[in-house]
Amino acid sequence: MRPATGDAFALVIPHVSTAAMSVFLAEFAATIAPGRHVVMVLDQAGWHGAKALVVPSNITLVPLPPYCPDLNPVERIWLYLRERFLSHRMLPDLDAVIDACCQAWNALADEPERVRSLTAYPYLQQVNA
């Protein structure tokens, strides 16, 4: 998520791990314009800061303090996706879950103003200024 613009990037990966996070970071890094550097705010999930994590040179990871979901913009994204698209559904298998997640994400990504409103926390706006 890019709060200043509403741009969104995601991969739907059916498991979490250091290897999966490394793939995510590599794919995300490829979308960054040459000469630009991105600061990514994230929680302290084990795979976000593992020693084996491969962090591209055009990305800096900034971990939030423990137990601070109120500071994490992506928490509002997950809440929005769950409330609007993913709750109260019975899905028959993993493929259906992945399809539902992709459809939900694409619907949100098509609304950059919504992405911006969900992720533009005041502390991020001050840093971005």
Backbone hydrogen bonds, N-H to C=O, Kabsch-Sander energy under -0.5 kcal/mol:
donor,donor_aa,acceptor,acceptor_aa,energy
2,R,7,D,-2.3
5,T,2,R,-1.3
6,G,2,R,-3.5
7,D,2,R,-0.6
13,I,11,L,-0.9
21,M,17,S,-2.3
22,S,18,T,-2.4
23,V,19,A,-2.0
24,F,20,A,-2.5
25,L,21,M,-2.7
26,A,22,S,-2.3
27,E,23,V,-2.6
28,F,24,F,-2.7
29,A,25,L,-2.8
30,A,26,A,-1.4
31,T,28,F,-1.9
32,I,29,A,-1.3
36,R,33,A,-2.0
38,V,58,N,-2.5
40,M,38,V,-0.6
40,M,60,T,-3.0
41,V,39,V,-0.6
42,L,62,V,-1.8
48,H,45,A,-2.0
49,G,45,A,-0.7
49,G,46,G,-0.8
53,L,50,A,-1.7
55,V,53,L,-0.7
59,I,56,P,-1.6
60,T,38,V,-2.7
62,V,40,M,-3.0
64,L,42,L,-2.6
68,C,65,P,-0.7
71,L,68,C,-2.2
72,N,69,P,-1.1
75,E,72,N,-1.5
76,R,72,N,-0.6
76,R,73,P,-0.9
77,I,73,P,-1.0
78,W,74,V,-2.7
79,L,75,E,-2.2
80,Y,76,R,-2.4
81,L,77,I,-2.8
82,R,78,W,-2.8
83,E,79,L,-2.9
84,R,80,Y,-2.7
85,F,81,L,-2.3
86,L,81,L,-1.7
87,S,82,R,-1.9
91,L,89,R,-0.6
97,V,93,D,-1.9
98,I,94,L,-2.8
99,D,95,D,-2.5
100,A,96,A,-2.5
101,C,97,V,-2.4
102,C,98,I,-2.5
103,Q,99,D,-2.6
104,A,100,A,-2.4
105,W,101,C,-2.8
106,N,102,C,-2.7
107,A,103,Q,-2.1
108,L,104,A,-2.1
109,A,105,W,-3.2
110,D,106,N,-1.4
111,E,108,L,-2.3
114,R,111,E,-0.7
115,V,111,E,-2.2
116,R,112,P,-2.7
117,S,113,E,-2.5
118,L,114,R,-2.3
119,T,115,V,-1.8
120,A,116,R,-2.2
121,Y,119,T,-2.4
124,L,121,Y,-0.8
125,Q,121,Y,-2.0
126,Q,122,P,-2.0
127,V,123,Y,-1.4
128,N,124,L,-2.3
129,A,125,Q,-1.1
